[in-house]
Amino acid sequence: MKLRFFQYKQGIFKIKKILSTLAPKSLKDIFRNTLLDIKLKKIFYFSNPEMPYYVFNFAPIILFYIPHIPFGKEFFSYLLKNKKAYFFRIIWKNANTDAKIQAIFKEWPRWKKRFPQHEIIYLCNTHFQYESLGKYNIPRLFCNQNAFCDEKIYTLLPNKNKKFDAIYNARMADFKRHYLAQNIRSLALIDNGYREGNDECFKKTKKLLKNATWLNQINKKYTFLASSEVAKFYNQAKVGLCLSKEEGAMYASMEYLLCGLPIVSTQSIGGRDIFFDEEYVKIVNDTADDVARGVQELIDLNIDSQYIRENTLKKIQTHREKFITKVQDIYDKENVNKDFRENFNNIFIDKMLRNEKIKNIKNYTIEKIGSSIESRK
């Protein structure tokens, strides 16, 4: 069986190689699209996984998603190929260099040619992403993903008992650099990651941070924490940590701020600093001593939690307004007689994402307009 599969893969590779040198561009596109369709059908018909996306309008379909869904926009376009659709796609952590931006530009015209009835708007987490995509005239908004964290979930709780000097919500991955927290006296850790499980990183971190409290470990078993539980633990800490050098905008950074926590962060690229303020965020060097010192300095400042939260909410609103205006533009273009600003609070959910079976997207037809979005929250 393995041999046959290997021979199949080798055969596909040879055909691709021949086409790349001999075939006209149109034929290469047909072959590429056919192979992609086979892959998409395999995922759709045989696995039907749960994936993070959110359809918040049905006519036309307007969909919000993150790009680590396999095949990204091609997958949704394939499933919705006979429908008018708009996609809001968050630019994830990998688009922080010219090379990555060029990769987006390279794939975008090909996708647009194949699915002309679909439109995509890239949500940029950084000024660099926004300006770089603008050079290629790719539709985009400077609208940071963290603006969609739900302030009703991540809020101040009446809890004066701050158990932990610092808390770090980060999955077990080397780029999260947990080792920088090793000198903090009282540390809490949350790992609500993708459950991909970097066992080596976990073992290494567990050994290094012996005195840390692992909040997901309940009775020595891993437990996924609901958002409300995460918020509860934030309220038991004095400072939030952001220790990666490069990633996306890091949802946890916004969750800390909405719960009134000051932040110690290393220098970073990816967009988490967009909502930072030097009054309550310390940017420190990449050493464990500097991180621990930064935590203690913020604790000593005793900054008002309500002030941190209110200031953050003002910054969030600027980004949400851009999103609301863009959706209203789509409504006007498609003759949708609705005011999206009035309806935004009704359709808003945390991060504008929910895990849903991918096959469900086939159900979003014009007949479903009367369905209540509240029932899917």
Buried (B, 14 or more C-beta within 10 A) or exposed (E): EEEEEEEEEEEEEEEBEEBEEEBEEEEBBEBBBEEBEEBBEEBBEEEEEEBBBBBBBBBBBBBBBBBBBBBBBBBBBBBBEEBBBBBBBBBBBBBBEEEBBEEBBEEBEEBBEBBEEBBBBBBBBBEBBBEBBEEBEBBBBBBBBBBBBBBEBBBBEEEEEBBBBBBBBBBBBEEBBBBBBBBBEBBBBBBBBEEEEBEEBBEBBBEEBEEBBBBBEEEEEEEEBEBEBBBBBBBBBBBBBBBBEEBBBBBBBBBBBBBBBBBBBBEBBBBBBBBBBEEBBBBBEEEBEBBBBBBBBBBEEEBEBEEBBEBBEEBBEEBBBBBBEBBBEBBEEEEBEEEBEEBBEEBBBBBBBBEBEBEBBEEBEEEEEEEEBEEBE
